[in-house]
Amino acid sequence: MSNLPPLNTDTIWAILNKEIDNQTVNSLVWHYLGYRYDEVSQTWDNSKVAEDWRNEYPNPPDFIAERPPTVKLTRSIPTEHKQLLKEKLGFKGYKIGEFSPIETRRATAANWLLSYMELH
């Protein structure tokens, strides 16, 4: 996963603007959660993943296609970081009728990544 875009506000905006594909969005979240893919064994190494994630998701979940892991991701964002997209980036959200669950999940991933940036 060395070909991931850098974790910065340009990347967060690219996620929100759908300029980065869903697989890359997932890969970014997986990387910062601690999942690593071992090319040799062709398996996921989750030894650096927090125990609560590792127990529930031994392999990285699809945050874009599946709702339950996205709910867990949302709940893992500290309360003071829940509005970071709005507060730090001025993101106004998507217009009603112009977004789907995919956009909502991408925004959740973007907010989680922005929170990660704030914490680290």
TIDRENFI-842207 format. One record per residue (C-alpha): x, y, z; residue in one letter. Coordinates in steps of 0.5 Angstrom, whole numbers, plus 2048, in hexadecimal, padded with zeros to 3 digits. Layout:
XYZA
...
! end
This chain:
800800800M
8068057FFS
8028087F9N
7FD80B7FEL
7FC8137FDP
7FF817803P
7FB818809L
7F9820808N
7F3824807T
7F48247FFD
7F381C800T
7ED81D805I
7EA822800W
7EB81D7FAA
7E88187FEI
7E281D7FFL
7E281F7F8N
7E28177F5K
7E98197F2E
7EC8127F6I
7E980C7F4D
7E58087FAN
7EB8027FAQ
7F08087FCT
7EB80B801V
7EB804804N
7F2803804S
7F480A807L
7EF80880DV
7F280180DW
7F980480DH
7F8808813Y
7F4803817L
7FA7FF817G
7F87FA812Y
7FE7F780DR
7FE7F3807Y
8047EE807D
8057EC800E
8097E6801V
8047E3805S
7FE7E6802Q
7FB7E7808T
7F97ED80DW
7FD7EF813D
7F97F2818N
7FE7F281ES
7FE7FA81EK
7F67FA81EV
7F37FC824A
7F07F6828E
7E97F8827D
7EA7F981FW
7EE7F381FR
7E97EE823N
7E37F181EE
7E77F1818Y
7ED7ED817P
7ED7EF810N
7EC7F680EP
7E47F880DP
7E27FB807D
7E0802809F
7DC804803I
7D87FE801A
7D67FC809E
7D280080ER
7D47FD814P
7DC7FE814P
7DA805812T
7D6806818V
7DC80381CK
7E0808819L
7DC80E81AT
7DB80C822R
7E380C822S
7E4813820I
7E4817827P
7DF81C828T
7E3822828E
7E5820820H
7DE81E81EK
7DD82581AQ
7E4825818L
7E2825810L
7DE82B812K
7E282F817E
7E982D813K
7E782D80CL
7E183180BG
7DE82B808F
7D682D808K
7D4825807G
7D0822801Y
7CA8257FEK
7C3821800I
7C281D7FAG
7C981D7F7E
7CC8187FCF
7CB8117FDS
7CE80C803P
7D580C7FFI
7D6813800E
7D4813807T
7D980D808R
7DE811804R
7DD817809A
7DD81380FT
7E481080CA
7E681780BA
7E481A812N
7E8814815W
7EE815811L
7EE81C813L
7ED81A81AS
7F381681AY
7F781C817M
7F582081DE
7F781B822L
7FD81981FH
! end
